[in-house]
Amino acid sequence: MHSETGPALPLATSTWDEHEYAALQRVIESGRFTMGPAVRQFETEFANYFGARHAVMVNSGSSANLVAIAAAVINPDIDLSPGDEVIVPAVSWATTYYPLSQWGLTLKFVDIDIDTLNMDLDEVEKAIGPRTKAVLAVSLLGNPLDFTRLTELCSQNSLLLIEDNCESMGATLHGKPTGTFGSMGTFSSFFSHHISTMEGGIVLTDDDYLHQAMVSLRAHGWTRELADDNLIHPKSGNAFDDLFRFVLPGYNVRPLEMSGALGTEQLKKLPGILAGRRDNASTFLSLFSNRDDLRVQSETGESSWFGFSFILEGRLAGHRNDVVAALTAAGIESRPIVTGNFTRNPVLGHLNYAPLGPLPQADKLHEEGLFVGNHHYPISEELQLLNETIGAVV
């Protein structure tokens, strides 16, 4: 629970209890703080939970995107090279986009569906051209993208599908978890996300080469953690030499043992965390659906409800500053919906991107959108306060 002296409805609260603190203490007592057996245990349990063959833990969801994109470009069996276009939604977190540009790929932004807030798949289909090689799909704020249609589009056009699932851990479409539809799916375990390992990220894949490439890339691009018969580069057979054999242009994005130990405890709680968030969503939808002064996110599949979003319309259109001021006064924290229309950020001048077409729905979200937090514990009273506060604006 959040502090009684804190905001009435904060954006995020802790899901830890004595089990997480005991896990931290076990790591302290072990004397092993760098990546080791606790991380490996969490990776195994995380992969098993979501029905994937492999999981690779890194120090953040942003780093998860980085090693996933790097592994895809490096993989000789994947047709993805500098200059190729990758379709991305105009609304997502900044580090959805940066690794693509950093690896020489060209961002091709498409508009969103204003109801689901995910990529408009009609726009995706229209955006596919001769240079298009991949789609980096995002399930926004916990809401699954329509992967039934998207996987068919990718298959028909020989496109690589990768998922940025950092906001949507536990979401499902027809019973299949988001993050497992593409060749790789990335997750975040940052404090404000569904589970928290302080900082942390995970990539799921069923592909052996991608798995081994990411294991190498997260730790300097060396072969030390790879098996003797790995697919990336043969080991020399000299154990001393193989300690420092560098074969890929990697990073140091390793997680700490504390993060791995926390992950194991948090994963046990994930079903209950998701159930609590979905219960709150039922209350939220009962209060805010079918109104003419705002639009809420339309659920595809079974959302894991990262947060609750609004697009202001009718009497509230053009009054976001007033709404935010009223929420703040009532102790309700709010934020823009992710980055708004990302293409309106100055950083775009540093990125590789295809010529931009109109993005009217992303613009509407940018100008009229905001979101508030959801939690694992009941917040029906807080949602009633939210309803009353918004009702009193204008």
Summary of the structure (lengths in Angstrom):
residues: 394
radius of gyration: 21.4
end to end distance: 32.3
largest distance: 73.7
contacts: 1387
relative contact order: 0.18
helix: 40%
strand: 17%
